[in-house]
Amino acid sequence: MASRNLFKTQKTLIVPYGLRSWLGCVCRAVLLEDPENVIEFIFDYCMGLLNFRKNPSMDVKDLTYLYQKNRGKVISFHFSMVC
């Protein structure tokens, strides 16, 4: 007889659009700025993001990128190959 665990279905989690981008930007900001109080920092970051958002229909991914860029903390990684 087959095990019950073998036939369990995987659950699907639907994540709201833009949540992954927003979470990535928040995590990056926390790592870059290394705040003493992370909870307060995230609250301030989110309030700043809401105030920065001028157009409510602006794409969340674009909004988080522009806000991060405006804070002057955008990191770009460049890899060069040495031959």
Biopython code that builds the backbone (N, CA, C, O; Angstrom):
import numpy as np
from Bio.PDB.StructureBuilder import StructureBuilder

atoms = [
    (1, "MET", "N", (0.846, -1.184, 0.000)),
    (1, "MET", "CA", (0.000, 0.000, 0.000)),
    (1, "MET", "C", (0.891, 1.247, 0.000)),
    (1, "MET", "O", (1.888, 1.306, 0.720)),
    (2, "ALA", "N", (0.530, 2.215, -0.794)),
    (2, "ALA", "CA", (1.334, 3.435, -0.935)),
    (2, "ALA", "C", (1.188, 4.325, 0.296)),
    (2, "ALA", "O", (0.144, 4.365, 0.947)),
    (3, "SER", "N", (2.237, 5.011, 0.577)),
    (3, "SER", "CA", (2.241, 5.926, 1.716)),
    (3, "SER", "C", (1.344, 7.128, 1.428)),
    (3, "SER", "O", (1.242, 7.567, 0.282)),
    (4, "ARG", "N", (0.704, 7.654, 2.449)),
    (4, "ARG", "CA", (-0.147, 8.837, 2.285)),
    (4, "ARG", "C", (0.677, 10.056, 1.876)),
    (4, "ARG", "O", (0.193, 10.912, 1.136)),
    (5, "ASN", "N", (1.909, 10.137, 2.352)),
    (5, "ASN", "CA", (2.767, 11.275, 2.024)),
    (5, "ASN", "C", (3.101, 11.329, 0.540)),
    (5, "ASN", "O", (3.363, 12.404, 0.000)),
    (6, "LEU", "N", (3.094, 10.192, -0.111)),
    (6, "LEU", "CA", (3.426, 10.127, -1.531)),
    (6, "LEU", "C", (2.398, 10.869, -2.383)),
    (6, "LEU", "O", (2.740, 11.414, -3.432)),
    (7, "PHE", "N", (1.157, 10.892, -1.942)),
    (7, "PHE", "CA", (0.084, 11.478, -2.742)),
    (7, "PHE", "C", (-0.349, 12.863, -2.269)),
    (7, "PHE", "O", (-1.354, 13.389, -2.748)),
    (8, "LYS", "N", (0.376, 13.448, -1.358)),
    (8, "LYS", "CA", (0.029, 14.797, -0.912)),
    (8, "LYS", "C", (0.314, 15.787, -2.032)),
    (8, "LYS", "O", (1.341, 15.701, -2.706)),
    (9, "THR", "N", (-0.584, 16.707, -2.219)),
    (9, "THR", "CA", (-0.373, 17.732, -3.240)),
    (9, "THR", "C", (0.399, 18.899, -2.635)),
    (9, "THR", "O", (0.277, 19.206, -1.449)),
    (10, "GLN", "N", (1.187, 19.530, -3.478)),
    (10, "GLN", "CA", (1.922, 20.700, -3.013)),
    (10, "GLN", "C", (0.981, 21.891, -2.998)),
    (10, "GLN", "O", (0.172, 22.068, -3.908)),
    (11, "LYS", "N", (1.091, 22.692, -1.974)),
    (11, "LYS", "CA", (0.250, 23.872, -1.866)),
    (11, "LYS", "C", (0.876, 25.007, -2.658)),
    (11, "LYS", "O", (2.098, 25.149, -2.699)),
    (12, "THR", "N", (0.042, 25.802, -3.278)),
    (12, "THR", "CA", (0.498, 26.929, -4.068)),
    (12, "THR", "C", (0.227, 28.212, -3.298)),
    (12, "THR", "O", (-0.875, 28.429, -2.793)),
    (13, "LEU", "N", (1.227, 29.040, -3.219)),
    (13, "LEU", "CA", (1.086, 30.325, -2.552)),
    (13, "LEU", "C", (1.120, 31.410, -3.613)),
    (13, "LEU", "O", (2.081, 31.516, -4.375)),
    (14, "ILE", "N", (0.080, 32.206, -3.656)),
    (14, "ILE", "CA", (0.022, 33.294, -4.624)),
    (14, "ILE", "C", (0.540, 34.555, -3.947)),
    (14, "ILE", "O", (-0.019, 35.019, -2.953)),
    (15, "VAL", "N", (1.611, 35.098, -4.497)),
    (15, "VAL", "CA", (2.252, 36.285, -3.942)),
    (15, "VAL", "C", (1.797, 37.496, -4.750)),
    (15, "VAL", "O", (1.830, 37.456, -5.980)),
    (16, "PRO", "N", (1.375, 38.570, -4.088)),
    (16, "PRO", "CA", (0.936, 39.759, -4.818)),
    (16, "PRO", "C", (2.039, 40.311, -5.719)),
    (16, "PRO", "O", (3.223, 40.234, -5.393)),
    (17, "TYR", "N", (1.628, 40.867, -6.854)),
    (17, "TYR", "CA", (2.569, 41.424, -7.816)),
    (17, "TYR", "C", (3.398, 42.524, -7.153)),
    (17, "TYR", "O", (2.851, 43.396, -6.478)),
    (18, "GLY", "N", (4.689, 42.481, -7.341)),
    (18, "GLY", "CA", (5.581, 43.513, -6.833)),
    (18, "GLY", "C", (6.125, 43.242, -5.444)),
    (18, "GLY", "O", (7.067, 43.907, -5.012)),
    (19, "LEU", "N", (5.548, 42.274, -4.731)),
    (19, "LEU", "CA", (6.009, 41.993, -3.367)),
    (19, "LEU", "C", (7.456, 41.527, -3.354)),
    (19, "LEU", "O", (8.231, 41.914, -2.479)),
    (20, "ARG", "N", (7.816, 40.708, -4.312)),
    (20, "ARG", "CA", (9.190, 40.200, -4.369)),
    (20, "ARG", "C", (10.187, 41.338, -4.613)),
    (20, "ARG", "O", (11.242, 41.383, -3.981)),
    (21, "SER", "N", (9.857, 42.251, -5.521)),
    (21, "SER", "CA", (10.731, 43.399, -5.796)),
    (21, "SER", "C", (10.845, 44.296, -4.575)),
    (21, "SER", "O", (11.934, 44.739, -4.210)),
    (22, "TRP", "N", (9.694, 44.557, -3.945)),
    (22, "TRP", "CA", (9.683, 45.419, -2.771)),
    (22, "TRP", "C", (10.513, 44.804, -1.643)),
    (22, "TRP", "O", (11.312, 45.488, -1.003)),
    (23, "LEU", "N", (10.317, 43.523, -1.413)),
    (23, "LEU", "CA", (11.052, 42.843, -0.352)),
    (23, "LEU", "C", (12.547, 42.850, -0.628)),
    (23, "LEU", "O", (13.350, 43.023, 0.288)),
    (24, "GLY", "N", (12.923, 42.660, -1.890)),
    (24, "GLY", "CA", (14.339, 42.712, -2.264)),
    (24, "GLY", "C", (14.950, 44.074, -1.981)),
    (24, "GLY", "O", (16.070, 44.166, -1.476)),
    (25, "CYS", "N", (14.212, 45.137, -2.307)),
    (25, "CYS", "CA", (14.716, 46.497, -2.062)),
    (25, "CYS", "C", (14.822, 46.796, -0.569)),
    (25, "CYS", "O", (15.788, 47.415, -0.123)),
    (26, "VAL", "N", (13.839, 46.360, 0.192)),
    (26, "VAL", "CA", (13.883, 46.586, 1.643)),
    (26, "VAL", "C", (15.068, 45.843, 2.255)),
    (26, "VAL", "O", (15.801, 46.404, 3.070)),
    (27, "CYS", "N", (15.254, 44.598, 1.869)),
    (27, "CYS", "CA", (16.382, 43.813, 2.397)),
    (27, "CYS", "C", (17.716, 44.442, 2.016)),
    (27, "CYS", "O", (18.631, 44.514, 2.836)),
    (28, "ARG", "N", (17.826, 44.895, 0.776)),
    (28, "ARG", "CA", (19.059, 45.535, 0.316)),
    (28, "ARG", "C", (19.334, 46.804, 1.125)),
    (28, "ARG", "O", (20.471, 47.058, 1.522)),
    (29, "ALA", "N", (18.288, 47.596, 1.366)),
    (29, "ALA", "CA", (18.449, 48.828, 2.133)),
    (29, "ALA", "C", (18.896, 48.529, 3.563)),
    (29, "ALA", "O", (19.750, 49.227, 4.109)),
    (30, "VAL", "N", (18.319, 47.495, 4.166)),
    (30, "VAL", "CA", (18.710, 47.111, 5.530)),
    (30, "VAL", "C", (20.170, 46.686, 5.555)),
    (30, "VAL", "O", (20.914, 47.074, 6.456)),
    (31, "LEU", "N", (20.583, 45.899, 4.584)),
    (31, "LEU", "CA", (21.974, 45.439, 4.550)),
    (31, "LEU", "C", (22.946, 46.592, 4.312)),
    (31, "LEU", "O", (24.022, 46.632, 4.910)),
    (32, "LEU", "N", (22.572, 47.524, 3.445)),
    (32, "LEU", "CA", (23.465, 48.642, 3.134)),
    (32, "LEU", "C", (23.586, 49.642, 4.276)),
    (32, "LEU", "O", (24.677, 50.120, 4.586)),
    (33, "GLU", "N", (22.457, 49.950, 4.892)),
    (33, "GLU", "CA", (22.454, 51.013, 5.899)),
    (33, "GLU", "C", (22.673, 50.502, 7.316)),
    (33, "GLU", "O", (22.954, 51.290, 8.220)),
    (34, "ASP", "N", (22.549, 49.208, 7.519)),
    (34, "ASP", "CA", (22.833, 48.570, 8.805)),
    (34, "ASP", "C", (22.254, 49.346, 9.988)),
    (34, "ASP", "O", (22.999, 49.798, 10.858)),
    (35, "PRO", "N", (20.921, 49.504, 10.025)),
    (35, "PRO", "CA", (20.310, 50.287, 11.105)),
    (35, "PRO", "C", (20.370, 49.560, 12.449)),
    (35, "PRO", "O", (20.423, 48.332, 12.507)),
    (36, "GLU", "N", (20.361, 50.343, 13.521)),
    (36, "GLU", "CA", (20.343, 49.745, 14.864)),
    (36, "GLU", "C", (18.983, 49.120, 15.156)),
    (36, "GLU", "O", (18.907, 48.049, 15.758)),
    (37, "ASN", "N", (17.914, 49.782, 14.734)),
    (37, "ASN", "CA", (16.561, 49.283, 14.949)),
    (37, "ASN", "C", (15.954, 48.949, 13.584)),
    (37, "ASN", "O", (15.484, 49.842, 12.880)),
    (38, "VAL", "N", (15.963, 47.691, 13.218)),
    (38, "VAL", "CA", (15.526, 47.263, 11.887)),
    (38, "VAL", "C", (14.030, 47.502, 11.690)),
    (38, "VAL", "O", (13.608, 47.929, 10.615)),
    (39, "ILE", "N", (13.236, 47.234, 12.705)),
    (39, "ILE", "CA", (11.787, 47.412, 12.584)),
    (39, "ILE", "C", (11.452, 48.876, 12.323)),
    (39, "ILE", "O", (10.644, 49.180, 11.445)),
    (40, "GLU", "N", (12.058, 49.770, 13.068)),
    (40, "GLU", "CA", (11.830, 51.198, 12.869)),
    (40, "GLU", "C", (12.338, 51.636, 11.492)),
    (40, "GLU", "O", (11.704, 52.455, 10.826)),
    (41, "PHE", "N", (13.465, 51.097, 11.074)),
    (41, "PHE", "CA", (14.015, 51.432, 9.763)),
    (41, "PHE", "C", (13.054, 51.009, 8.652)),
    (41, "PHE", "O", (12.803, 51.778, 7.724)),
    (42, "ILE", "N", (12.515, 49.791, 8.741)),
    (42, "ILE", "CA", (11.592, 49.310, 7.714)),
    (42, "ILE", "C", (10.329, 50.162, 7.699)),
    (42, "ILE", "O", (9.797, 50.463, 6.631)),
    (43, "PHE", "N", (9.847, 50.551, 8.875)),
    (43, "PHE", "CA", (8.679, 51.434, 8.942)),
    (43, "PHE", "C", (8.972, 52.761, 8.247)),
    (43, "PHE", "O", (8.180, 53.217, 7.422)),
    (44, "ASP", "N", (10.099, 53.377, 8.572)),
    (44, "ASP", "CA", (10.477, 54.647, 7.947)),
    (44, "ASP", "C", (10.679, 54.483, 6.441)),
    (44, "ASP", "O", (10.293, 55.355, 5.663)),
    (45, "TYR", "N", (11.275, 53.382, 6.037)),
    (45, "TYR", "CA", (11.506, 53.106, 4.619)),
    (45, "TYR", "C", (10.174, 53.022, 3.878)),
    (45, "TYR", "O", (10.015, 53.603, 2.804)),
    (46, "CYS", "N", (9.222, 52.298, 4.455)),
    (46, "CYS", "CA", (7.914, 52.139, 3.811)),
    (46, "CYS", "C", (7.139, 53.452, 3.777)),
    (46, "CYS", "O", (6.471, 53.749, 2.787)),
    (47, "MET", "N", (7.221, 54.234, 4.838)),
    (47, "MET", "CA", (6.558, 55.543, 4.838)),
    (47, "MET", "C", (7.184, 56.449, 3.787)),
    (47, "MET", "O", (6.474, 57.173, 3.089)),
    (48, "GLY", "N", (8.495, 56.417, 3.671)),
    (48, "GLY", "CA", (9.174, 57.200, 2.644)),
    (48, "GLY", "C", (8.776, 56.754, 1.253)),
    (48, "GLY", "O", (8.605, 57.576, 0.354)),
    (49, "LEU", "N", (8.629, 55.459, 1.079)),
    (49, "LEU", "CA", (8.211, 54.911, -0.212)),
    (49, "LEU", "C", (6.797, 55.371, -0.557)),
    (49, "LEU", "O", (6.521, 55.729, -1.702)),
    (50, "LEU", "N", (5.905, 55.363, 0.428)),
    (50, "LEU", "CA", (4.539, 55.838, 0.185)),
    (50, "LEU", "C", (4.518, 57.321, -0.164)),
    (50, "LEU", "O", (3.770, 57.740, -1.048)),
    (51, "ASN", "N", (5.330, 58.114, 0.519)),
    (51, "ASN", "CA", (5.389, 59.545, 0.224)),
    (51, "ASN", "C", (6.031, 59.806, -1.133)),
    (51, "ASN", "O", (5.672, 60.769, -1.811)),
    (52, "PHE", "N", (6.966, 58.968, -1.532)),
    (52, "PHE", "CA", (7.663, 59.114, -2.804)),
    (52, "PHE", "C", (6.741, 58.802, -3.978)),
    (52, "PHE", "O", (6.899, 59.342, -5.073)),
    (53, "ARG", "N", (5.795, 57.939, -3.733)),
    (53, "ARG", "CA", (4.879, 57.486, -4.791)),
    (53, "ARG", "C", (3.930, 58.617, -5.173)),
    (53, "ARG", "O", (2.989, 58.925, -4.443)),
    (54, "LYS", "N", (4.185, 59.222, -6.308)),
    (54, "LYS", "CA", (3.365, 60.343, -6.763)),
    (54, "LYS", "C", (2.163, 59.867, -7.570)),
    (54, "LYS", "O", (1.075, 60.434, -7.472)),
    (55, "ASN", "N", (2.364, 58.842, -8.352)),
    (55, "ASN", "CA", (1.307, 58.324, -9.209)),
    (55, "ASN", "C", (0.852, 56.973, -8.671)),
    (55, "ASN", "O", (1.624, 56.015, -8.705)),
    (56, "PRO", "N", (-0.384, 56.869, -8.173)),
    (56, "PRO", "CA", (-0.837, 55.605, -7.581)),
    (56, "PRO", "C", (-0.853, 54.428, -8.553)),
    (56, "PRO", "O", (-0.838, 53.272, -8.128)),
    (57, "SER", "N", (-0.884, 54.712, -9.842)),
    (57, "SER", "CA", (-0.912, 53.611, -10.802)),
    (57, "SER", "C", (0.487, 53.219, -11.276)),
    (57, "SER", "O", (0.629, 52.373, -12.160)),
    (58, "MET", "N", (1.514, 53.827, -10.695)),
    (58, "MET", "CA", (2.887, 53.507, -11.086)),
    (58, "MET", "C", (3.207, 52.061, -10.720)),
    (58, "MET", "O", (2.831, 51.587, -9.649)),
    (59, "ASP", "N", (3.894, 51.374, -11.602)),
    (59, "ASP", "CA", (4.266, 49.981, -11.388)),
    (59, "ASP", "C", (5.111, 49.847, -10.121)),
    (59, "ASP", "O", (6.032, 50.634, -9.900)),
    (60, "VAL", "N", (4.799, 48.860, -9.299)),
    (60, "VAL", "CA", (5.485, 48.678, -8.019)),
    (60, "VAL", "C", (6.976, 48.442, -8.216)),
    (60, "VAL", "O", (7.793, 48.961, -7.455)),
    (61, "LYS", "N", (7.333, 47.667, -9.224)),
    (61, "LYS", "CA", (8.752, 47.389, -9.469)),
    (61, "LYS", "C", (9.500, 48.664, -9.832)),
    (61, "LYS", "O", (10.601, 48.907, -9.339)),
    (62, "ASP", "N", (8.896, 49.482, -10.701)),
    (62, "ASP", "CA", (9.523, 50.751, -11.075)),
    (62, "ASP", "C", (9.617, 51.684, -9.878)),
    (62, "ASP", "O", (10.628, 52.358, -9.678)),
    (63, "LEU", "N", (8.556, 51.715, -9.088)),
    (63, "LEU", "CA", (8.519, 52.582, -7.916)),
    (63, "LEU", "C", (9.626, 52.240, -6.928)),
    (63, "LEU", "O", (10.335, 53.128, -6.457)),
    (64, "THR", "N", (9.776, 50.960, -6.614)),
    (64, "THR", "CA", (10.795, 50.576, -5.636)),
    (64, "THR", "C", (12.197, 50.851, -6.161)),
    (64, "THR", "O", (13.076, 51.263, -5.403)),
    (65, "TYR", "N", (12.410, 50.626, -7.450)),
    (65, "TYR", "CA", (13.731, 50.906, -8.028)),
    (65, "TYR", "C", (14.037, 52.401, -7.985)),
    (65, "TYR", "O", (15.132, 52.798, -7.588)),
    (66, "LEU", "N", (13.072, 53.232, -8.393)),
    (66, "LEU", "CA", (13.296, 54.681, -8.394)),
    (66, "LEU", "C", (13.508, 55.218, -6.981)),
    (66, "LEU", "O", (14.342, 56.096, -6.762)),
    (67, "TYR", "N", (12.750, 54.688, -6.029)),
    (67, "TYR", "CA", (12.911, 55.132, -4.646)),
    (67, "TYR", "C", (14.297, 54.769, -4.124)),
    (67, "TYR", "O", (14.959, 55.576, -3.471)),
    (68, "GLN", "N", (14.721, 53.556, -4.418)),
    (68, "GLN", "CA", (16.046, 53.110, -3.981)),
    (68, "GLN", "C", (17.125, 53.973, -4.631)),
    (68, "GLN", "O", (18.094, 54.366, -3.981)),
    (69, "LYS", "N", (16.947, 54.262, -5.913)),
    (69, "LYS", "CA", (17.905, 55.092, -6.639)),
    (69, "LYS", "C", (17.936, 56.503, -6.056)),
    (69, "LYS", "O", (19.000, 57.109, -5.927)),
    (70, "ASN", "N", (16.774, 57.012, -5.710)),
    (70, "ASN", "CA", (16.668, 58.344, -5.120)),
    (70, "ASN", "C", (17.378, 58.416, -3.770)),
    (70, "ASN", "O", (17.920, 59.459, -3.404)),
    (71, "ARG", "N", (17.373, 57.317, -3.039)),
    (71, "ARG", "CA", (18.072, 57.269, -1.748)),
    (71, "ARG", "C", (19.580, 57.172, -1.937)),
    (71, "ARG", "O", (20.340, 57.313, -0.979)),
    (72, "GLY", "N", (20.011, 56.931, -3.175)),
    (72, "GLY", "CA", (21.439, 56.866, -3.465)),
    (72, "GLY", "C", (22.095, 55.576, -3.035)),
    (72, "GLY", "O", (23.302, 55.534, -2.799)),
    (73, "LYS", "N", (21.303, 54.520, -2.932)),
    (73, "LYS", "CA", (21.839, 53.263, -2.421)),
    (73, "LYS", "C", (21.702, 52.122, -3.414)),
    (73, "LYS", "O", (21.722, 50.955, -3.021)),
    (74, "VAL", "N", (21.564, 52.438, -4.690)),
    (74, "VAL", "CA", (21.443, 51.372, -5.682)),
    (74, "VAL", "C", (22.807, 50.749, -5.911)),
    (74, "VAL", "O", (23.794, 51.454, -6.118)),
    (75, "ILE", "N", (22.857, 49.449, -5.873)),
    (75, "ILE", "CA", (24.109, 48.738, -6.102)),
    (75, "ILE", "C", (24.051, 48.126, -7.492)),
    (75, "ILE", "O", (23.064, 47.491, -7.864)),
    (76, "SER", "N", (25.087, 48.318, -8.231)),
    (76, "SER", "CA", (25.172, 47.607, -9.506)),
    (76, "SER", "C", (26.435, 46.767, -9.469)),
    (76, "SER", "O", (27.504, 47.231, -9.071)),
    (77, "PHE", "N", (26.292, 45.560, -9.878)),
    (77, "PHE", "CA", (27.417, 44.645, -9.874)),
    (77, "PHE", "C", (27.955, 44.523, -11.291)),
    (77, "PHE", "O", (27.193, 44.277, -12.226)),
    (78, "HIS", "N", (29.242, 44.689, -11.454)),
    (78, "HIS", "CA", (29.878, 44.531, -12.753)),
    (78, "HIS", "C", (30.928, 43.438, -12.616)),
    (78, "HIS", "O", (31.811, 43.505, -11.761)),
    (79, "PHE", "N", (30.816, 42.449, -13.459)),
    (79, "PHE", "CA", (31.784, 41.370, -13.460)),
    (79, "PHE", "C", (32.639, 41.503, -14.706)),
    (79, "PHE", "O", (32.119, 41.638, -15.814)),
    (80, "SER", "N", (33.917, 41.465, -14.527)),
    (80, "SER", "CA", (34.800, 41.503, -15.695)),
    (80, "SER", "C", (35.638, 40.238, -15.691)),
    (80, "SER", "O", (36.091, 39.767, -14.648)),
    (81, "MET", "N", (35.824, 39.718, -16.852)),
    (81, "MET", "CA", (36.621, 38.499, -16.979)),
    (81, "MET", "C", (38.041, 38.877, -17.349)),
    (81, "MET", "O", (38.268, 39.664, -18.268)),
    (82, "VAL", "N", (38.971, 38.325, -16.644)),
    (82, "VAL", "CA", (40.381, 38.557, -16.943)),
    (82, "VAL", "C", (40.871, 37.380, -17.766)),
    (82, "VAL", "O", (40.821, 36.234, -17.318)),
    (83, "CYS", "N", (41.342, 37.662, -18.963)),
    (83, "CYS", "CA", (41.816, 36.582, -19.849)),
    (83, "CYS", "C", (43.314, 36.489, -19.813)),
    (83, "CYS", "O", (43.897, 35.643, -20.491)),
]
sb = StructureBuilder()
sb.init_structure("model")
sb.init_model(0)
sb.init_chain("A")
sb.init_seg("    ")
for serial, (resi, resn, name, xyz) in enumerate(atoms, 1):
    if name == "N":
        sb.init_residue(resn, " ", resi, " ")
    sb.init_atom(name, np.array(xyz, "f"), 0.0, 1.0, " ", f" {name:<3s}", serial, name[0])
structure = sb.get_structure()
